[in-house]
Amino acid sequence: MRRWITEALVLVIAAVVAFPLFWMVLSAFKPEDEIISADPVPWTTRPTLDSFTRALTVANFGRYFMNSVIVALIVVALSILISFLAATALTRFRFRSRTTLLIMLLVVQMVPVEALTVPLFFLMRSVGDSVPAFGLNHLGSLVLVHLAFSLPFAIWMLRGFVAAVPVELEEAATLDGASRFRFLWQVLFPLVAPGLVATSVLSFIHAWNDFLFAKTFIISAVENQTLPLALQVFVKPDQNDWGAIMAGSTLMTIPVLIFFMLVQRRLVSGLAGAVKG
């Protein structure tokens, strides 16, 4: 009986969580009169692709899409590399201020993103004076900011995976003639791969769905805008084009689902390992 109640509760929670996604996809296929109807219903008898057509015909839609892909993939790649090396250093080595650094990683995650937007704006403006590629109106500024927000959580999460690898394994590899570099990439890296996958998914989603930083840092360079900004075209003073907004949001969700499906096996084991750690 208790099991049935638990399963029913899980189904109810899953339905509540999935309902906004269902409504988004449904609205993308609804004709305009049904979307703005005063009595909305959770179905449609006249599905149409008009909203998707309007979303895909936005000027520079392909450029926006590629910009989002570039930013997200670079953030994921750098986050995996840096967090792996940092987590290994914090776990395997003892050095001064190590505990302080770990505490700072936790504190950084507690600071609201909105509170840092203005300081980061001025910081990126200053960085752009020295390194234009990472300044305002460049995709490099988005990469730096998303990387800064992804790394603390990734490093903290990976510490548990690295710590779970026995030190004796490294000693055995050393006795067999393996260098520290070889042990790092041929032994340790594959063992913590599930944790890397879990952190990469979170980094990808954060960078892909970002609107706040993209709106703040990409001011006038239209060619460097990302996909979430493209949806602004359908936000109008008199009446929003909700069909196109929902269609664009649905299209934005597809790459996330594809990325998730590609890594879901390792993601499950990675999250399980994080809980155990």
C-alpha positions as CSV (number, residue, x, y, z in Angstrom):
1,M,0.0,0.0,0.0
2,R,2.8,2.4,0.9
3,R,4.5,1.6,-2.4
4,W,1.4,2.5,-4.3
5,I,1.0,5.8,-2.5
6,T,4.6,6.6,-3.2
7,E,4.4,5.8,-6.9
8,A,1.1,7.8,-7.2
9,L,2.8,10.8,-5.5
10,V,5.8,10.5,-7.8
11,L,3.4,10.5,-10.8
12,V,1.6,13.5,-9.6
13,I,4.8,15.4,-9.0
14,A,6.1,14.4,-12.4
15,A,2.8,15.6,-14.1
16,V,3.0,18.9,-12.3
17,V,6.7,19.4,-13.4
18,A,6.0,18.3,-17.0
19,F,2.8,20.3,-17.5
20,P,4.5,23.6,-18.4
21,L,6.6,21.7,-21.0
22,F,3.4,20.1,-22.4
23,W,1.6,23.4,-22.6
24,M,4.5,25.0,-24.4
25,V,4.6,22.3,-27.1
26,L,0.8,22.4,-27.3
27,S,0.7,26.2,-27.7
28,A,3.4,25.9,-30.5
29,F,1.0,23.8,-32.5
30,K,-2.2,25.7,-31.7
31,P,-3.6,28.2,-34.2
32,E,-3.5,31.8,-33.0
33,D,-7.2,32.1,-32.1
34,E,-7.0,29.1,-29.8
35,I,-3.9,30.5,-28.1
36,I,-5.5,33.9,-27.2
37,S,-8.9,32.3,-26.4
38,A,-10.4,33.3,-23.1
39,D,-11.3,29.7,-22.4
40,P,-8.1,27.7,-23.2
41,V,-8.2,23.9,-23.4
42,P,-5.4,21.4,-23.1
43,W,-5.8,20.1,-26.6
44,T,-6.3,21.3,-30.2
45,T,-8.3,19.9,-33.1
46,R,-6.6,22.1,-35.7
47,P,-2.8,21.6,-35.2
48,T,-0.7,23.9,-37.4
49,L,3.0,24.6,-38.1
50,D,2.5,28.4,-38.7
51,S,4.1,29.3,-35.4
52,F,7.2,27.3,-36.2
53,T,7.3,28.9,-39.7
54,R,7.3,32.4,-38.1
55,A,10.0,31.4,-35.6
56,L,12.3,29.9,-38.2
57,T,12.0,32.8,-40.6
58,V,13.3,35.3,-38.0
59,A,16.3,37.2,-39.5
60,N,19.6,35.6,-38.6
61,F,17.9,32.7,-36.8
62,G,20.6,30.3,-37.9
63,R,23.3,32.7,-36.7
64,Y,21.6,33.0,-33.3
65,F,21.4,29.2,-33.1
66,M,25.1,28.7,-33.9
67,N,26.2,31.4,-31.4
68,S,24.3,29.5,-28.7
69,V,25.9,26.3,-29.8
70,I,29.4,27.8,-29.8
71,V,29.0,29.3,-26.3
72,A,27.5,26.2,-24.8
73,L,30.0,23.8,-26.2
74,I,33.0,25.9,-25.3
75,V,31.7,26.4,-21.7
76,V,31.1,22.6,-21.4
77,A,34.6,21.7,-22.7
78,L,36.4,24.2,-20.5
79,S,34.3,23.4,-17.5
80,I,35.1,19.7,-17.8
81,L,38.8,20.3,-18.2
82,I,39.3,23.0,-15.5
83,S,36.9,21.4,-12.9
84,F,38.6,18.0,-13.3
85,L,42.1,19.5,-12.8
86,A,40.9,21.7,-9.9
87,A,39.0,18.9,-8.2
88,T,42.1,16.6,-8.5
89,A,44.4,19.3,-7.0
90,L,42.0,20.0,-4.1
91,T,41.6,16.3,-3.3
92,R,45.1,14.9,-3.9
93,F,47.3,17.7,-2.7
94,R,47.6,19.5,0.6
95,F,48.5,23.2,0.4
96,R,47.9,26.5,2.3
97,S,44.4,28.0,2.1
98,R,43.0,24.8,0.7
99,T,40.1,24.8,3.2
100,T,39.5,28.5,2.5
101,L,39.3,27.9,-1.2
102,L,36.7,25.1,-0.7
103,I,34.6,27.4,1.5
104,M,34.8,30.1,-1.1
105,L,33.5,27.7,-3.7
106,L,30.4,27.2,-1.5
107,V,29.9,30.9,-0.8
108,V,30.1,31.8,-4.5
109,Q,27.1,29.5,-5.2
110,M,25.0,31.3,-2.6
111,V,25.3,34.7,-4.3
112,P,22.3,35.6,-6.5
113,V,23.1,35.9,-10.2
114,E,21.2,39.2,-10.4
115,A,23.4,40.8,-7.7
116,L,26.5,40.2,-9.8
117,T,25.1,41.3,-13.2
118,V,26.1,45.0,-12.9
119,P,29.6,44.4,-11.4
120,L,30.2,41.8,-14.2
121,F,29.1,44.3,-16.8
122,F,31.8,46.8,-15.7
123,L,34.3,44.0,-15.4
124,M,33.7,42.8,-18.9
125,R,34.0,46.3,-20.1
126,S,37.4,46.6,-18.5
127,V,38.5,43.3,-19.8
128,G,37.4,44.3,-23.3
129,D,39.9,47.2,-23.2
130,S,42.8,44.8,-22.9
131,V,41.4,41.7,-24.6
132,P,38.6,42.7,-27.0
133,A,37.6,39.1,-27.8
134,F,36.4,38.8,-24.2
135,G,34.8,42.2,-23.8
136,L,31.2,43.5,-24.3
137,N,29.5,42.6,-27.6
138,H,31.6,39.5,-28.0
139,L,30.8,35.8,-27.4
140,G,33.9,35.5,-25.3
141,S,32.3,37.6,-22.5
142,L,29.5,35.1,-22.3
143,V,31.9,32.2,-22.2
144,L,33.9,33.7,-19.3
145,V,30.8,34.5,-17.2
146,H,29.1,31.1,-17.7
147,L,32.4,29.4,-17.0
148,A,32.8,31.4,-13.8
149,F,29.3,30.3,-12.6
150,S,29.7,26.7,-13.7
151,L,33.1,25.9,-12.2
152,P,32.3,26.2,-8.4
153,F,29.6,23.7,-8.5
154,A,31.4,21.4,-10.9
155,I,34.6,21.4,-8.8
156,W,32.7,20.8,-5.6
157,M,30.8,17.9,-7.1
158,L,33.8,16.3,-8.7
159,R,35.7,16.3,-5.4
160,G,33.6,13.4,-4.3
161,F,34.4,11.3,-7.4
162,V,38.1,12.0,-7.3
163,A,38.2,11.2,-3.5
164,A,36.4,7.9,-4.2
165,V,39.3,6.7,-6.4
166,P,41.7,4.8,-4.0
167,V,45.2,6.4,-3.6
168,E,46.6,2.8,-3.9
169,L,45.5,2.8,-7.5
170,E,47.7,5.8,-8.2
171,E,50.6,4.2,-6.3
172,A,50.2,1.0,-8.3
173,A,50.2,3.0,-11.6
174,T,53.4,4.8,-10.4
175,L,55.1,1.4,-9.7
176,D,54.1,0.3,-13.2
177,G,56.0,3.2,-14.6
178,A,53.0,5.5,-15.3
179,S,53.7,9.2,-15.0
180,R,51.3,11.5,-13.1
181,F,50.1,12.9,-16.3
182,R,49.4,9.4,-17.8
183,F,47.6,8.4,-14.6
184,L,45.6,11.5,-14.7
185,W,44.2,11.1,-18.2
186,Q,44.2,7.4,-18.8
187,V,43.1,6.1,-15.3
188,L,41.6,8.9,-13.2
189,F,39.7,10.7,-16.0
190,P,37.7,7.6,-17.2
191,L,36.8,6.7,-13.6
192,V,35.3,10.2,-12.8
193,A,33.6,10.4,-16.3
194,P,30.1,10.0,-14.8
195,G,30.6,13.0,-12.6
196,L,32.0,15.0,-15.5
197,V,28.9,14.2,-17.6
198,A,26.6,15.3,-14.8
199,T,28.3,18.6,-14.4
200,S,28.5,19.1,-18.2
201,V,24.8,18.7,-18.5
202,L,24.2,21.5,-15.9
203,S,26.8,23.7,-17.6
204,F,25.2,23.2,-21.0
205,I,21.7,24.0,-19.8
206,H,22.8,27.1,-17.9
207,A,24.7,28.5,-21.0
208,W,22.1,27.4,-23.5
209,N,19.1,29.0,-21.8
210,D,20.8,32.1,-20.6
211,F,19.0,35.4,-21.4
212,L,20.1,37.7,-18.6
213,F,23.8,37.8,-19.4
214,A,23.3,37.7,-23.2
215,K,21.0,40.7,-22.9
216,T,23.4,42.5,-20.6
217,F,26.7,41.9,-22.4
218,I,25.7,41.7,-26.1
219,I,24.4,45.2,-26.5
220,S,24.7,46.3,-30.1
221,A,26.4,43.5,-31.9
222,V,23.3,41.8,-33.4
223,E,25.5,39.2,-35.2
224,N,26.7,37.9,-31.7
225,Q,23.3,37.6,-30.1
226,T,22.2,34.1,-28.9
227,L,19.0,32.2,-29.5
228,P,17.0,33.3,-26.4
229,L,17.4,36.9,-27.6
230,A,15.7,36.0,-30.9
231,L,12.5,35.4,-29.0
232,Q,12.4,39.1,-28.3
233,V,11.3,39.7,-31.8
234,F,7.9,38.3,-31.0
235,V,7.4,40.4,-27.8
236,K,5.5,43.5,-29.0
237,P,4.0,46.5,-27.2
238,D,0.5,45.8,-28.5
239,Q,0.2,42.0,-28.5
240,N,2.8,39.3,-28.1
241,D,3.0,36.5,-30.7
242,W,2.7,33.7,-28.1
243,G,2.6,31.0,-30.8
244,A,6.0,32.0,-32.2
245,I,7.4,32.4,-28.7
246,M,6.3,28.9,-27.7
247,A,7.5,27.5,-31.1
248,G,10.9,29.1,-30.6
249,S,11.1,27.8,-27.0
250,T,10.2,24.3,-28.2
251,L,13.0,24.5,-30.8
252,M,15.4,25.7,-28.1
253,T,14.5,22.7,-26.0
254,I,15.4,20.1,-28.7
255,P,19.2,20.5,-28.5
256,V,19.0,20.1,-24.7
257,L,17.0,16.9,-25.0
258,I,19.4,15.6,-27.6
259,F,22.4,16.4,-25.4
260,F,20.7,14.8,-22.5
261,M,19.8,11.6,-24.4
262,L,23.4,11.2,-25.5
263,V,24.8,11.3,-22.0
264,Q,21.8,10.0,-20.0
265,R,23.4,6.6,-19.0
266,R,26.5,8.2,-17.5
267,L,24.4,11.1,-16.1
268,V,22.3,8.7,-14.0
269,S,25.4,7.0,-12.5
270,G,27.0,10.4,-12.1
271,L,24.1,11.8,-10.1
272,A,24.0,8.6,-8.0
273,G,27.7,8.9,-7.3
274,A,27.2,12.5,-6.3
275,V,24.5,11.6,-3.8
276,K,26.7,8.8,-2.3
277,G,29.6,11.2,-2.1
